[in-house]
Amino acid sequence: MKAQGSAMLTAPERTDPSSTGLPETPPTPVVRAWFVHERFAAFAASSPGGIAIEDSRHRLSYRQALDWADALADRLRAEGVGPEQVVGIHLDRSAEAVVTMLAVLRCGAAYLALPPEYPEDRLRFMVRDSGARVVVTGDAGLPAGLADLAVAVPVGRPETSPRPASAIAPAVVRPANLAYVIYTSGTTGLPKGVGVTHANVANLVGEAQRYVRFGADETFLQLSPLAFDPSAVEIWGALAHGSRLVIAAPSYSAVDELPSVLAEKRITTLGLTPPLFHSIIEKRPEALDGIRQIMVGGDILSAAKSRVYVDRAVGRGVPATLMNVYGPTECATFVSAQSMAEVPAETTRVPVGPPIAGAGLYLLDEELRPVGLGEHGEVYIGGKPVTRGYLDRPGLTAERFLPDPFGTEPGARMYATGDEGVLDERGVVAVIGRLDRQVKVRGHRIELSELEHTLRLHPDVRDACVLLADAGSPREQLVAHIAVAPGAADDVTARLAAHAAAALPAYMCPGRYVVHQQLPLTHTGKVDRKLLAEWTDTGPAAGSTGGGTPSEPLTAAEELLTAIWRKNFESEAIGPDDDFSALGGTSILAIGIVADAQDAGLPLTLVMHYKNPTVRRAAAALATASDRGTSDE
């Protein structure tokens, strides 16, 4: 059985481009290679002067980028890099990082992003676990904790003279070889590496896809962190089709600069997380008016806010596409896409949409049988997006990657997502939650058990339970409930915050800690998570002064900013000296605070906000900037 009226959706039902409202992508006769790095090289040969990669320091043509990549590939090969080997990239989001990815693929190897802002212990684990013997780095070199694990290869500088066409012989690479590795949160307390193949990438951004239009006249913005799988769509969706790739700043200033970058760089194709999309629509909807293709994925998308973008485009009489995209890292980023132009604003369960070309989307019961209309089941994914599995974890791979009874290829497998779905009256799947304890925080996938494991390693902790509070709102944050050990220090919450920050990426750290002598239990002796989710006696976040009467009178700017902070945090227990991060502040809350401040006449920017993370410091910075005639304090 297949849709409609079935829980099995397969790609052949999606071959008509008119079903997405997009024009059919014209063929590209010059580029027919299977691998994305070969497609890049073909454009370097056919359109050498076309701009490929642009950031704040570089503007590289396809030929210049390829020459730089090949020079780096020579150095990597000298270190023995080849197929099925993993090469770390310890670089910020930048032209250098993308060129390095290209160089690694030209060697036949697989790349692994190692974000410089990650804690050193986590980077060490990723390097050891992946078997990366070589790491490409910038001028600063490798941190001391990595220097003893891998050989550092400098990324170098753009080549100043063209290289002979025969200077580098392409590595012998097969579709089943690894292209890149991405680490996701793990239930055992340790992250796990997902091995994505060249065949997976080729399907994701291949010419058969219609979830967005790929082509040389598109300009993609590379905004996703390099350690997250949407970056593959941004980078190779652009560079495998002769498009221009504009790379956002590597820090929080990327969000601050987003409206101006979208306009100045004439971005046509953009990927966003739902929280960021929602915030822009609420605060600055005009910033997206020039974008004709937007992919939103990683969490639940609001149909009402999507309608604002669609209606603005219709009102201007311009073609625009907004796609709700769905898929896990284990299935190479996206496996389905729903055009939001087809979804009414009052829809409460936005469907994940039909599968992309090459993908299969199944909603199955516990016996792996398709469910009927209105019934619930687990979402399974089959077809070409299914990745190799978890690096060196055959048991976990076998548990989650099962034989696909609906597949047509020998040895076909399907991935058990753990997502709970329901089949609506049209035979379309809508994801309604999780069947396990995995959560999404501002688009980032997190296994709560990994956080709990990390917190339990602290000597002051007897037990820990982490929950997601205010899910889907700008105040969304992780709350850690802690049962403290006898004799725990008075400043245990500050100690735990420092402990988490030293072991986990910032997006995984709890924003609030609640101390208990003992965690509440159910009648079966398990932690009562339902009771903790309803717990109201949370007290102030670490770093909060609890509001109250300030010791010094507030200036007019301080009073205004305090009111804005309290509005966005939805809490009166905030004082002028409370630290934004310690309160559990997020990038989405920061956008709201800055937008409200600007609407009130204060020239606050995100850069200024993050450099001055209290009301009193922000007000002082505004006063100083006013005296100097600047806004970058």
PyMOL commands that set and color helices and strands:
alter all, ss='L'
color gray80, all
select helices_A, chain A and resi 11-14+17-20+36-46+62-78+95-106+120-130+144-147+198-204+230-239+253-256+258-264+274-283+285-288+303-316+329-331+340-342+394-400+448-456+492-503+506-508+529-533+556-569+587-599+606-611+615-628
alter helices_A, ss='H'
color red, helices_A
select strands_A, chain A and resi 8-10+51-54+59-61+86-90+110-113+134-137+151-154+178-184+192-197+219-222+244-247+269-272+293-297+321-326+336-339+359-364+376-383+389-390+401-403+413-423+429-434+438-441+444-447+461-469+477-484+512-516
alter strands_A, ss='S'
color yellow, strands_A
deselect
rebuild
show_as cartoon
